[in-house]
Amino acid sequence: MENPYGPFDVGGSSSGSAAAVALNLAAAAIGTETSGSIINPAAQNSLVGIKPSIGLISRSGVIPLSHTQDIPGTFGRTVEDAVSVFAALIGKDAEDSITAFAEKFAGYDWSAHYKEDGLKGVKLAVPRALFEEAIPDGQTKLFEKAMDALRTCGAEIIDPIDLGADQDDLGFAVLLHEFKADLNAYLAKSNPENPIRSMDDVIAYNNKHAETMLKFGQNLLEQANGMSGELTEREYVEALERNRYLAAENGISATLKRAGADALLLPQDFGCNVGAAAGAPSITVPFIFTEDNEPFGITFTGNAFSEPALIEYAYAFEKAVNGRKKP
């Protein structure tokens, strides 16, 4: 899949859904995110991307990587388009018990949050340590412009703030352990005529058809297959508790409370790992294009189930800057 705007990265694993919307082949689309796979392609394709809180939308039927982070979300050319599909997906599913959290949004009027003054008086905190060493110079300048636009909309920017952890602190152990357990469970429930019943079977099939299946190797599969798949190892339990503590309790929640802020503000998809590990929602909104015509957007990230507020910020920003343009 190529980026509709030029020779740029098209984004993470939901890039096909994003590019289709950017090319006007669909009014909106659904993607899935484990860590950045909605937010990243949304930013790269000049789209609104909504990565919801874990618990709002069922994961049933989604090919899994990590049950503590996987979540379907939406792409749209506008906030309203993305929210319309997002709202339709929310609901309780007997096959996914965590969706009990969705009950409080039954019959919810999301359109009540389409407010052009939705940024007035809002405090946004910028955790620069999550991106300052990796962001290109040109994007840094665009982010400064985005913050000026937000101030014009009435927002207060708290810059910088210390999140207490960065993405490297979160590690990879949780994904490796959960990938094997979740994929094995998914394949075991598939059509009985399906000969691929486990991660072992996937790896064996790829080895047997190496010329077509292993152009990029299968290192992740092999690493994950080295785990027990039981999710009882001390390494897994400690890594899961550590991630949630660093990303959510002592990360997003504590930082916002300490700073008196309403949400985090980030350029593009920087910091997506933190939001993913916390099970927190993010919304990306188009802002502008680089001199080479590469899309650039900003992302709002909040506490779990803060989607109503994030939608207000996203809608107000979108109306103020009108940042998207057709490829």
Secondary structure, DSSP 4 states (H G I P E B T S, - for coil): ---TTSSS---STTHHHHHHHHTTS-SEEEEEESSSTTHHHHHHTT-EEEEPPTTSB--TTSPPS-TTT-EEEEEESSHHHHHHHHHHHB--BTTBGGGGGGGGGTT--GGGG--TTTTTT-EEE--GGGTTTTS-HHHHHHHHHHHHHHHHTT-EEE-----S--GGGG-SHHHHHHHHHHHHHHHHTS-TT-S--SHHHHHHHHHHTHHHH-TT--HHHHHHHTS-SSS--HHHHHHHHHHHIIIIIIIIIHHHHHHT-SEEEEETTTTHHHHHHHT--EEEEEEEE-TT--EEEEEEE-STT-HHHHHHHHHHHHHHH------
